[in-house]
């Protein structure tokens, strides 16, 4: 397929590279020209704007920071789109924002799919992301060959906005999960018990989770290099809480977790991985690293 990929950050760059490896003809655009160079070196073409990138392609994919960025990029896509274009946004934004963007694109004759991902930088590099999509069956089917290059667990959840609802649910589970493991480790340490032995024991029972297995080990290793930055999790949980307020929905665990990630950003840990919430808990309870 001829595909345009817009946004080449920590996630977008390896995702676009996997499309090239999958044999697709890829045109890339990024606000910073230097972000495009690794993809150009790998065989992609470059574009000077989203509109230019969208011209003459079958599929456009965006992976940018937040809803205003998505809306801005997609307006450019609509300006350069040919009939039959499918636009896919793989960023994480509010479900209501995804629906609004979908409506704007539909008015311009562009079919829209919101398809946020889970799996972090590691999954983006390996091409093993979980992709949760909302949109029409036809648009999802057209995007499927591209999704297959970037992910392994690919689910068409429902209509426009359903992908973002699913991603918000994912961030509830992962945010609370990371905080739960960090609290368990802080609890063990304060009681003078070896965290690594606690993790080993918990992995054999109902407390097992991928978060305990993978992120738990990274916490033990003090490996806070960002695969998913704390400010990003704070942003995503803010989406959860905003949506919950709109619906009159009580989410007390999500609210508490959102406050912890607010504190991560406020205390200067926003650029570290979300698992660095362990450091915040240690500081609050007077524990040494």
C-alpha positions in Angstrom: 0.0 0.0 0.0 0.9 3.6 -0.3 0.9 4.9 3.2 1.6 8.3 4.8 2.8 8.3 8.4 2.6 11.6 10.4 4.4 12.0 13.7 7.8 10.3 14.3 8.3 10.4 18.0 9.3 7.6 20.4 6.4 5.4 19.1 5.8 6.7 15.6 9.4 6.2 14.3 9.6 2.5 14.9 6.0 2.0 13.8 6.7 3.7 10.5 9.9 1.7 10.1 7.9 -1.6 10.5 5.6 -0.5 7.7 8.7 0.0 5.4 10.0 -3.4 6.5 6.6 -4.8 5.6 7.0 -3.7 2.0 4.7 -0.7 2.0 5.6 2.6 0.2 5.8 5.1 3.0 5.8 8.8 3.0 6.6 10.5 6.3 6.1 13.9 7.8 7.1 15.3 11.2 7.2 18.8 12.7 10.9 18.4 13.2 12.7 17.6 10.0 15.5 15.8 11.8 12.9 13.2 13.0 12.3 12.2 9.4 15.9 11.4 8.6 16.1 7.8 9.9 13.0 7.0 7.9 14.3 8.6 4.8 17.5 6.6 5.2 15.4 3.5 5.4 13.7 4.2 2.1 10.7 6.4 3.0 9.8 9.6 1.0 9.5 12.9 2.8 6.6 15.4 2.7 6.6 19.1 3.7 3.1 19.0 5.2 0.3 16.6 6.2 -1.6 17.7 3.0 1.3 16.9 0.8 1.8 13.5 2.6 -1.9 12.6 2.1 -1.9 13.3 -1.6 -1.8 10.1 -3.7 -1.8 7.6 -0.8 -4.4 5.0 0.2 -4.0 5.3 3.9 -2.8 8.0 6.3 -1.6 7.2 9.9 -1.0 9.8 12.6 0.8 9.3 15.9 1.1 12.6 17.7 0.8 14.0 21.2 -2.8 15.0 21.9 -6.2 15.8 20.5 -5.4 19.4 19.3 -2.4 17.9 17.4 -4.5 15.2 15.9 -7.2 17.7 14.8 -4.6 20.0 13.2 -2.9 17.2 11.4 -6.1 15.7 10.1 -7.3 19.0 8.8 -4.2 19.0 6.6 -4.9 15.5 5.6 -8.5 16.4 4.5 -7.1 19.2 2.4 -4.8 16.9 0.5 -7.0 13.8 0.4 -8.2 12.0 -2.7 -11.6 10.2 -2.7 -11.6 6.9 -0.8 -8.8 7.8 1.6 -8.8 6.2 5.1 -7.2 8.2 7.9 -6.1 6.4 11.0 -5.1 8.0 14.3 -3.1 5.8 16.6 -2.5 8.5 19.3 -4.3 8.4 22.6 -7.0 11.1 22.9 -10.4 11.5 24.5 -13.2 9.4 22.9 -15.3 12.5 22.4 -12.4 14.2 20.5 -12.0 11.1 18.3 -15.7 11.2 17.4 -15.5 14.9 16.6 -12.5 14.5 14.3 -14.2 11.5 12.6 -17.3 13.7 11.9 -15.1 16.5 10.4 -13.2 14.0 8.2 -16.5 12.4 7.1 -17.7 15.8 5.9 -14.6 16.0 3.8 -15.1 12.5 2.3 -12.4 10.8 4.5 -13.2 7.6 6.5 -11.7 7.7 10.0 -10.4 5.0 12.3 -9.3 5.7 15.9 -6.8 3.0 16.7 -4.7 3.7 19.8 -2.1 1.2 20.9 -0.6 -0.4 24.0 2.8 -2.0 24.3 5.1 1.0 24.7 8.3 1.6 22.8 9.3 -2.0 23.1 6.2 -3.2 21.4 6.5 -0.5 18.7 10.0 -1.6 17.9 9.1 -5.3 17.9 5.9 -4.8 15.9 3.9 -6.5 18.7 1.6 -3.6 19.7 -2.0 -4.2 20.9 -4.2 -2.2 18.5 -7.7 -1.3 19.5 -9.7 0.2 16.7 -13.0 2.1 16.3 -14.6 2.9 12.9 -16.4 1.3 10.0 -15.8 -2.3 9.0 -14.7 -1.2 5.6 -12.1 1.3 6.9 -10.8 -1.2 9.4 -10.4 -3.8 6.7 -8.4 -1.3 4.5 -6.1 -0.5 7.5 -5.6 -4.1 8.5 -2.5 -4.8 6.3 -0.8 -1.8 7.9 -1.9 -2.9 11.4 -0.5 -6.3 10.8 3.0 -4.8 10.4 2.8 -2.9 13.7 0.9 -5.2 16.0 -0.1 -8.7 17.0 -3.3 -8.3 19.0 -5.6 -6.3 16.7 -9.2 -5.9 17.6 -12.0 -3.9 15.9 -13.9 -2.9 19.0 -16.8 -1.0 17.4 -17.8 2.3 15.9 -15.8 5.6 15.9 -14.5 6.4 19.4 -14.6 2.8 20.6 -10.9 2.4 20.2 -10.2 5.4 22.5 -12.7 4.1 25.1 -10.8 0.8 25.1 -7.4 2.6 25.4 -8.7 4.6 28.3 -9.8 1.3 29.9 -6.3 0.0 29.3 -4.7 3.0 31.0 -6.9 2.4 34.0 -5.7 -1.2 34.3 -2.0 -0.4 33.6 -1.9 2.8 35.7 -3.4 1.1 38.7 -1.3 -2.0 38.1 2.0 -0.1 38.1 0.9 1.7 41.2 -0.1 -1.5 42.9 3.3 -3.2 42.2 5.1 0.0 43.4 3.1 0.0 46.6 3.7 -3.7 47.2 7.4 -3.2 46.8 7.4 -0.1 49.1 5.4 -2.1 51.6 7.9 -5.0 51.5 10.9 -2.8 51.8 9.6 -0.8 54.7 9.0 -4.2 56.5 12.6 -5.2 55.8 11.8 -7.9 53.3 13.7 -8.5 50.1 11.5 -7.0 47.2 12.9 -9.5 44.7 11.8 -12.5 46.9 8.4 -10.9 47.3 8.1 -10.6 43.5 9.2 -14.2 43.0 6.6 -15.4 45.4 3.8 -13.3 44.0 4.5 -14.4 40.4 3.4 -17.9 41.3 -0.1 -16.9 42.5 -3.2 -14.9 41.6 -1.2 -11.7 42.0 0.7 -12.6 38.8 0.5 -10.0 36.0 2.6 -8.9 33.1 3.2 -5.7 35.0 4.5 -7.5 38.0 6.7 -9.7 35.8 8.1 -7.1 33.4 7.8 -3.7 35.2 8.4 -5.3 38.5 11.8 -6.5 37.4 12.6 -3.0 36.0 11.7 -1.5 39.3 14.1 -3.9 41.0 16.7 -2.9 38.5 16.0 0.8 39.0 15.6 1.0 35.2 13.5 4.1 34.8 14.5 4.8 31.2 11.2 5.9 29.5 9.4 3.4 27.4 6.2 5.2 28.4 6.7 8.5 30.2 4.9 9.5 33.4 3.5 12.7 31.8 1.9 10.5 29.1 0.2 8.3 31.7 -0.9 11.5 33.6 -2.4 12.8 30.3 -4.2 9.5 29.6 -5.7 9.3 33.1 -6.8 12.9 32.8 -8.8 11.7 29.7 -10.3 8.9 31.8 -11.4 11.3 34.6 -12.7 13.9 32.1 -14.8 11.3 30.4 -16.0 9.9 33.7 -17.1 13.4 34.8 -19.0 13.8 31.5 -20.8 10.5 32.1 -21.4 10.9 35.9 -19.3 7.8 36.5 -17.6 7.0 39.8 -14.0 5.7 39.3 -12.3 6.1 42.7 -9.3 3.9 42.0 -8.6 5.8 38.7 -8.9 9.1 40.5 -6.3 8.2 43.1 -4.0 6.8 40.5 -4.4 10.0 38.4 -3.4 12.1 41.4 -0.2 10.0 41.9 0.8 10.7 38.3 -0.1 14.3 38.7 2.4 14.3 41.5 4.9 12.6 39.3 4.8 15.4 36.9 4.7 18.1 39.6 7.7 16.6 41.4 9.9 16.6 38.3 9.6 12.9 37.3 7.4 13.5 34.3 10.0 12.5 31.7 10.8 9.3 33.5 9.0 6.0 32.9 5.7 5.6 34.7 7.2 2.9 36.9 9.2 5.7 38.5 6.1 6.2 40.7 8.0 3.8 42.9 10.5 6.6 43.6 7.7 9.0 44.5 6.3 6.4 47.0 9.8 5.9 48.5 10.2 9.6 49.0 6.8 10.0 50.6 7.6 7.3 53.1 11.2 8.2 53.8 12.7 5.1 52.2 16.1 4.9 50.7 16.3 3.7 47.1 
